[in-house]
């Protein structure tokens, strides 16, 4: 594929939409049918593409359709948040291969975070026993202000001004690309999730912060410097609590999962009746997961905490709706598991703060990909880069 942009484009389209005929690929790629058929035949010979039955008849001979061969290559997907990192090998059909590695890796104030990440990735790659030339690449989603062109994260994983993508590629021996976690979640929802075939969608990443990926006119909108979508830092209150960004009044310090955890711990210590338990040894990640599980099971204190957060998120979404007028808003990421609990308070806030003509035309949706969205987005990043590099 390195010497054939056409082959790369075919692989890309079969990755996103399997079961296409040569005629369909020819039309999509605006290439002649003979050259498309020749490239497909060579990809079959190379073991990357396979015949996948016949399309429905439209009156004549049914055309042969083709799909990407799942085990032809593999993608290493990495999903990072402030506290932990998930590493999962997938095939070209986005099916997980082997077990997922989950490691505690704090990003803030951790000068060894990058070295640790490299070590974990190399350890995982070695454990698969798969030759490195069978990897299409490594895709990594991470929080922070990220320049995807230069491969630099200005918030975490300091590489001394060097490109993270170049450094990680060099240290792992596998082509690597990085992107903001919320942007990858939006890509996953657009390509394989509930936002597929929707042109104007705001995808909310409910996690330790509250991220945003914006699909505008069917494209991921990044803004002038690539930093668009810092939804966590919309100022919605007069609180004096200091946000991680250094400002006050941000949505993050009012409604993020980190704040919900803090409020839960305070409530438990004050004697609130709940199934939730807490000891000083409990990691915030464990408490966050426990809150969502308890709320799903009907725990009133946990539901109260999440409902309060949902209302404040809804207030911030009202600002977003007035500016962007999206057709849909998708609740995705870690917190999608409690999406049904969040919907009512979010809608209540929208009814209060939004102009009715705007809010009535905006659909609230809950992700079906949920916590897996970032991993799927990391795979998409690799496949997109596979083509862009040609």
N, C-alpha and C positions, 0 to 999 in steps of 0.2 A: 504493500500500500504506500510505502514511502515514495515510490516513483510514479504513483498513479493517483492523482486527485479524484478521478472518477470513481475508482474503487473505494476510496475513503468515503466519498459521498454516498455510494450505494450502501456501504456498511452502516453509515449513520442513519439513513432512512429506514433500513431494515431493522435497526435497533429500536427506533421509535415506533415504527409501524410495520410489523411483520406481515407476511403474506401478500407480497406485491408481485405483479407480473413485470416482464421486461418492458412491455408497452407503457405500463404505469410509471415505472422508474424513468423511462426515456422522456416521458412528458414532464414529470416533476423536475428532473435535472436539466431539461432542455438540451438533451443530447440525442444524437441519431440512434435509431433502434439497433442497427448493426453494431455500433461501438458499445452500446449498453449491453447487448446480448453477449458480446465478446468478453467484456469485463466480468459479467456475471459468471460465465463459463470458467474463466480463470480463477475467480473466487471460489467456485465449487471445487476446482482442481486443487486449490490451496487449502481446502478444508475449512473455509470460513463461512460459506453459504451452502445451503442444502435445498433441494426441491421439497416443496411442502404442499403437494396436492394440486388441485385445479380450481380455478375461480368458477363462479356460477356462469352458466351459458347465457349469452345475450343474443342467441339466435344462430351462432356459428360454432366453430370449434372452441372448446373451453381452453383458455390460456393456462399454461403452467405458472404457478406462483412460487415464490422463493422466500425463505426466511434465513435469518442469521443462525449460525450453528452455536448453540449455547456454550459448549465446552471448547470452542476453538481458541479462546483466550480468556483471561481472567482480569478482574479489576479489584484492586485493594481499596476499600472505602474506609474512611476515617471520619468519625463525627466527634467533635470536641465541644465541651462546654467549660464553664469556669472551674469545675471540680473533677470531672472525669472524662475519659476518652474511650470510645468504642471503636474497635477495629474488626472489620468483617470482609472476608473474601467473597466475591460474587462472580457468577458467570455472566455471559453477555445477554442473558435473559433476566438479569437482576435477581436470580435465585441465589440464596446464600449457600456457600460451599464450606463445609466444616463449621466448627464452633466459633462464636464471637469472643474476642478478648475484650474485657472491660477492666480498665485500670484507673486507679485514683491518680489524677494528675492535675494539681492545682496550677492555674496559670498566673494568677496575680501574685506579685512579689516572690516569684520563683525563678531565679536566674538559671536553674538547671532544667527548666521545663523543656527547652528545645532538645537538649542532649538526651533527656529521658524519652521524649517522643521518638527520636531516631532509633534509640535502643529498642523500644517496644515494637516499632515497625519492623526492624531487622529481625528481631526475635520471632515475630509472627510469620514473616515471609519464610524464614528458615524452617519453621514448624510445618508449613504446608507441603514441603518437599517438591514444590513446583518450580521448574527452571524459570529464571527471571525473564527470559525471552518470550515466555508464555503470558506475561503480564502486559495488558494494554496500557496500564499506568496506575498511579496512585492518586486518588482524589481525596482532598482533606477539607472539611468544613470546620471553621473555627470562629469564635467571636472576635470582634475588634474592627478597627478601621483598616480595611485591606485594599491595597492597590493590586488588582488582579493582573494588570499588564506587567508590572515590575515584580510581582510576587512578594510584596512586603506587607507585613502586618505591623501597623504603627502602634498597636496597643499591647500585644503580647508576643512572646517568642522572639525576642530580640536576637537578630543575627548579625549585629554590628554593622547595620547598613547594607548588608548583602541581601541578595534575593533569596527568600526562603525556598522558592521553587527550585532554583539552581542548586542551593546547598543540599536540600533533601534529595534531589535527583542524584547528586554526586555521592551522597552518603549511603543511599539505598541501592543505587545501580538501576533504578526504575524511574522512568519519566513521571514527574510529580507536578500536580497543580493544586492551588489553594483558592478558596473563596470564603466570603462571609457566610456563616451558618444560615442566617435568615434568607439570604439570596438563594442558597442551594435548596432550602425547603420550598421556596416559591417555585423554583425550576421543577422540582419533583412533582408538586401539585399541578403545575401547568402541563407537564409532559405525560405523567402517568396517574395523576390523582384527580380529585374532584373538580379542579379548575381546568381540566382539559377541554379544549375548544371554546374557552371563555377568553375574551380579549382584554377586558379591563377588570382586574381582580387584585384586591389587597390581601396578602397572605400574612397572618399574624403568627409569629413564632412565640408560643407561650412557654416560657422557661424561666431560668433564674433571672433573666431580664425579659423584656417584651420587644422582640424584634419585628421587623416588617420587610417583606419582599413585595415589590410592586410590579405587577404585570400591566403594562400600559400599551394598548393597541397591539397586543399579542407578543410584546417584547419585554424582557426584564429591564426595568428602568433603574439606572444607577445614579443619575444626576451628574452635575458638572465634574466633580472630582471622584466620582464612584462611591460616594459615601451616603447616598440617599437611603432613607429607610430607618433612621435612628428614632424610631417611634418611642422607645423607652424614655427619651429625653424631652418629650413634649411637656412644657410646664403647665400643670393643671391645678396646682394648689399653692397655698402660702406657707406650707410647712417649712420649718427651719432645719429639718433633717437634711444632711449632706448626702448628695448622690455620689456614685462612683465617678461620675464625670467632673465632679468638683462644683456643680451647681446645686441649687435648692429648688424644691417644688416639682421635680421630675416625676413622670408617671412611674418610673422604676421604683422609687422609694415609697410609692403609694399602693402599687398593685402587683408587683412581680412576685414570683414564687418565693424568692429570697425573703421578701417582707412578710408573706403569708407564714413562712416558717418561723420568723421571729415573733410574730403575733401569737402563733400557736404555742410556742415555748413559754411566752409570758403568761398566756391564759392558763396553761397547765400548772405553772408555778403558783398562780393565784387561786388554784383550786377549781377551775372550770370543769364541769362534768363532761367527760368525753372518754371514748375508748382509746384515745391517743395516750401514749406514755412517752416519757422523756428522761434521759439521763445525760449528764455532761459529756459522756463518751459518744453520744449519737452524732453522726455526721449530718450536716444539713441536708445532703442528698437523701439520706434514709428518712429523715423527718418529712421532707417534701413528698416522697413517694407514699409514706404512711398517711399523710393528710389526704391525698387524692384517693387512696384505697378506702379510707374511713368515710370520706364523703360519698363515694360510690355505694358504700354499704349502708348509708343513711345516718351517719353520725352528725348530729345537729350542729355541734361546734365547728366541725370541719366544713360543713355546708355554709354556715354563717361566714366563716373566713373567706371562702371562695366566692360567695355571693357579693361580699363587700368589694373584693378585688374586681369582680366582673362588672360591677356598677361603675367603678372608676375607669376601667378599660373602655366601657361603653361611652363614657364622657369624652375620653380622648378620641374614640372612633368617630364621634360626632364632628370633631374638628376635621378629621381626615375625610369624612364624607362630604363636608361642605367644600373642601378644596379639590378633591379628586373625582367626586361623583362616580364611584365604582359601581359596576353591575353586581359584584359579589364580594363578600368578605369571608375568608376561610380561616377558621381557628385550627391551627396546626401545631406541630412540635410536641414536646413532652406533655404539655397541659391539655392536649386534645382529648385525652382519656376522660376528662371531666367537662368536656365541651357542653354536654346537655345541661349540666348544673349552671354553667356560666351564661348560657343563652338568655334565660329569663331576665337576670339583672342587666345584662348588656342591652337587651331590647328596651327595658324600662328606661335606662339612661338615654338611649337614642330617642325614645318617644319624648323625653323631657327636653333634650338639648338640640335636637335636629329639626330643621324645617321639614314638615310632613311630606311635601312633594319630593324631597330628596330621599328621605329614609324609606318611604314606601316602595321605592324602585331599587333598593339595595337589599340583596338576599344574603342572609347569614347562613353559612355552611360549616359543618364540622368535618375535618379531614378524616379520610379513611386510611391514610398512610400513617398518620400520627407520629409516634416517636421514630419510626423508620424513615421518615421523609428526608432527614438530613443525609442518611447513608445512601439513599437512592439518588439524591441530588449530587452527592460526591461521585457516583458512577456516571451520571449524566455529564458532569464536568469533564471527566476523562474522555468520554466519547465525543464531546464537542471539541475538545482540544486536539483529539486525534485527527480531526478534519482540519482544524485551523492551522495546524503545524505543517500541513503539506504545501 
